Every structure is written in C-alpha cells, then in structure tokens.
C-alpha cells in the first residue's frame, strides 16, 4: 500500500495508474489525511475459478454410466 498526496497523484497520474493495474493499492491523502483508496477491480473469472477449485475438493461423483433401474418416460 502506497500513500500519495493528491497533488503528487495528479502530476504523475499514468505512473500511479500503472502501479494500480499491477496490483498496488494507493491511498490518496490531502493534508496528511486519508481521503481515498484506489485498487484494481477483482478479476471475476479468477474468483470464480478459485470457488470451483474449492468445490472440487469436496464434491463426490458416483457412477454416472450404469443404468439406474428406473424407467424414464422418455425411454418408452
């Protein structure tokens, strides 16, 4: 986490935005008081993949190929 004065942020906007894109969190200050935090958005695909990986650890899959012994209406 990097603290940056608003005046410094304005003067070097591209530099700080690139840092945010690379995962850095910026804390903007005015008169030594925190006024805002800037972070990159979460990658929703990565978050979803992490959740699926966690579920994969707890899931059990039974026999899906053998017949169940039940008669389905679609098979008549």
N, C-alpha and C positions, 0 to 999 in steps of 0.2 A: 504494500500500500504506500503510495507516494502522495505527500502533501504538496499542493501547488497553490500559490496565490493567484487570484483571478487575473491580475494584470500579467503575470508570467504566462498563464494559460492562454490568454488572448494573443500574446506575442509569439507563441510557439504552438499554435493550435494543431498543426499537422503532426508535429513530433509527439505530442501527448495523445492524440487520437490513434496513432500507430501503436503506441505503448498499450493503450486500452485494447486494441484489436489483438494484441499478443497475450492478453490475459491480465495485464496490470490493472489494479484498481486505483483511481485517482480520487483524492479528497481535495476539493476546492475550498480555499479559505479566503476570508475577507476580514482584514484587521485581526488576524490570528484566531478567527472563529470559523469552525467548520460550517459551510453553507450547503455543500452538495457532495455526493459521491457519484462517480462515473464508472460504470463497469460494462463489460461486453455482455450482450444478451446470451442466455443459455442456448446451447445447441440442442434443440429438441430431439433431433434424431439420436444424438449420443445419449441423452437422458432416457429415451425410450429403449434403446439397446441395453443400457445398464439395467433397467427394470426387467426386461425379458431375460437377461442373463441370471438375475436373482431368482426369477420364477422357474427357470430351467433347473436350478439346483433342487427345487422342492417338488417338481412335477413327477408323476409316475404315469407310464403308458402301459396299458395292458395289451393283451393280444387283440389286434385290430384286424387280423386277416382271417381268422377262423369264423365259422358260422356261429351265430348266437343261439340257434334253435328256435327263434321266434319267426313267425310268418308275418311278413310285411304285406300290406295291401298292394303295394306297387309290384310285388313279385307274383301276384295271382294272375 
